[in-house]
Structures are given as structure tokens and as C-alpha cells.
């Protein structure tokens, strides 16, 4: 279920699990920490994209910046203190604005 939820294929999931086993502590919890740190997941969680699929597309198309630099890998591990933003393009800003408005309307209905 976790592979499907995070949009990770089998081989990549195995790599994440092996990495999680090497970290001190519970391997299962470490696995989820690694998956939650993925850039596509962070973009979705913040509300810049309405789904992981859209977040992945935004990243690969160059709409997302980390510390002001273009990152085109959805699996990029976001660390504490990393500044994630959007490209300074009209099309990108409009897309993010629409997604944030949809998020605000959804949150207001709750």
C-alpha cells in the first residue's frame, strides 16, 4: 500500500527500505520518514499541487525550486531548513494559485 500511496515502484521502494534499515531506530518508521521527505510528497503536503501526480509533473517540468535552484527529480530528499518554492513564471504562479485556492475552499468546508 505504501508503494502505491507514494507512487514508488518496487525497486525504488526496496532501496528506500534498505536505507531505512541502516538508520538507527525502527525500520518501518524510518521508511516512512524517508518517503515523507520526498520532494513530490512535500509539494503535495504544502498544497502547491493537488495530487502527487501533479506534483511530480510540476517538478519534472521545472516549476519547483529548492534554495532557488531548479530541481527536476521528484525523489529529491528535502531536508530540514530547505527552502522550497516555485519558479518565477506567470504560468507557474497561476497554477499554484489555483491549487492553493482549491485547498483553502476545501479547508473552509471542513
C-alpha positions in Angstrom: 0.0 0.0 0.0 2.8 2.4 0.8 4.4 1.9 -2.7 1.1 2.8 -4.3 0.4 5.7 -1.9 3.7 7.4 -2.5 3.9 6.4 -6.2 7.2 4.5 -5.8 8.0 1.4 -7.9 9.2 -1.9 -6.4 12.9 -1.4 -7.0 13.0 2.2 -5.6 10.9 1.0 -2.6 13.5 -1.7 -1.9 16.3 0.9 -1.9 14.3 3.1 0.5 13.7 0.1 2.8 17.4 -0.9 2.8 18.3 2.7 3.6 15.7 2.8 6.4 17.2 -0.4 7.9 20.6 1.2 8.2 19.3 4.2 10.1 19.2 3.7 13.9 15.6 3.0 15.2 12.5 1.3 13.9 13.0 0.5 10.2 9.3 1.0 9.4 9.2 4.4 10.9 12.4 5.3 9.2 11.0 4.2 5.9 8.0 6.5 6.2 10.3 9.4 7.2 12.3 8.9 4.0 9.2 8.7 1.9 7.6 11.8 3.5 10.8 13.7 2.8 10.5 13.2 -1.0 10.0 16.5 -2.9 6.8 15.3 -4.6 5.3 14.5 -1.2 6.4 17.8 0.3 4.9 19.8 -2.6 1.6 17.9 -2.2 1.5 18.3 1.6 2.1 22.0 1.4 -0.7 22.4 -1.1 1.2 23.6 -4.1 -0.2 20.6 -6.0 -3.5 18.8 -5.5 -2.0 15.3 -6.1 1.4 13.6 -6.1 1.0 13.0 -9.8 0.6 16.8 -10.4 3.5 17.5 -8.0 5.7 15.0 -10.0 4.8 16.7 -13.2 5.4 20.2 -11.8 8.9 19.1 -10.6 9.9 17.4 -13.8 8.7 20.4 -15.9 10.9 22.7 -13.8 8.3 24.6 -11.9 9.8 23.9 -8.5 12.9 25.4 -6.9 14.9 24.3 -3.8 17.1 27.1 -2.4 16.4 29.0 -5.7 17.8 26.2 -7.9 15.7 24.1 -10.3 15.2 20.5 -9.1 13.8 18.0 -11.6 13.8 14.9 -9.5 10.6 14.0 -7.7 12.6 11.8 -5.3 14.8 14.7 -4.2 15.1 14.4 -0.3 14.0 17.6 1.3 15.9 18.3 4.5 15.2 20.5 7.5 15.7 24.1 6.6 15.4 23.6 2.8 13.6 26.5 1.1 11.1 25.1 -1.4 9.4 27.5 -3.8 8.1 27.9 -7.3 9.7 29.3 -10.5 9.2 32.9 -11.2 7.0 32.4 -14.2 3.4 33.6 -14.7 2.2 30.1 -15.7 3.7 28.5 -12.6 2.3 31.2 -10.3 -1.2 30.9 -11.7 -1.1 27.1 -11.4 0.0 27.3 -7.7 -2.5 30.0 -7.0 -5.4 27.8 -8.3 -4.2 24.9 -6.2 -3.9 27.0 -3.1 -7.4 28.5 -3.6 -8.8 25.0 -4.0 -7.1 23.9 -0.8 -8.5 26.9 1.0 -12.0 26.2 -0.2 -11.7 22.6 0.9 -10.4 23.5 4.3 -13.1 26.1 4.8 -15.8 23.5 4.2 -14.5 21.3 7.0 
